[in-house]
């Protein structure tokens, strides 16, 4: 199994967990919380970019977990 990244989109920042697996065993490589810098007016995407840089995450698949408060679902008629 390749490296897997899980991002938890929280009210005050992002929590990023990175894991890898082999032969049916999963190993948690790192977990880090990156708070928003409110003084700089930092957005969640800025915090996520900073986390990706600090954790040396490259391109790849990620799973995003977001609370209902952050998601808007609409029906669109086509």
N, C-alpha and C positions, 0 to 999 in steps of 0.2 A: 504494500500500500504506500502511496506517495504521502508527502507531507500534507496535512489538513489544517486549515486556519478557520477559527470560529471567532466572529466579532459580535460582541454584545453591545448594542447601541443603547447607552444609558443617558439619563437626564443630565448628568454632570460630566460626561466624557465617554470614552470607549474602553471596553475590556477586551483584550485580544489574547486568545489561547492558540498555541501551535502544538500539534501532536503528529507523531509518525507511527507507523505500525509495520510489523513483519511477522509472518507466520501466525497470524491470528492474535497477536499481542499488540496492544496500543500503548505507546509511551508518550506522556505529556512532556514536551520539550520546554515550553515556557508559557508563563501567564503574566500579563502586565496590564495595569490600569493607567490610562492616559487621560488626566483631567483637562477640561477646557480652561484656557487662560482667558478669563473674563476681562482682565485689564487690557488685553490686546484685541479683544473682540473676536477671539478664535472660534471658528465653527467646528462642528463635528467632523466634517471632511478634513479640516486642517489637522485636528487631533489624530485622525486616522492616518493621514499622510505622515505625520511625525512618528507615529507608532510603527508604520511600515519601514520607515528609514532606520529607526533605532533597532528594530528586530531583524533588519536585513531581509525583509520579505520581498520576493520577486513576484513576477506574474504567476498567477495560478488561481485555482478555484478557492472560494471561501464561502462559508455559511454565515449569513447575517441574522442575528436575533434582535428583534425590535419589539418594544412594548406597544400595545394598542394605541397609546397616546401619540405615538410618532408616525403612525401609518394611517393613510386615508385611502379608503377603497370606494370607488364610484362605479356605477353602471354606466356604460357608454353605448348609446344606440348608433349602429353603423348602417 
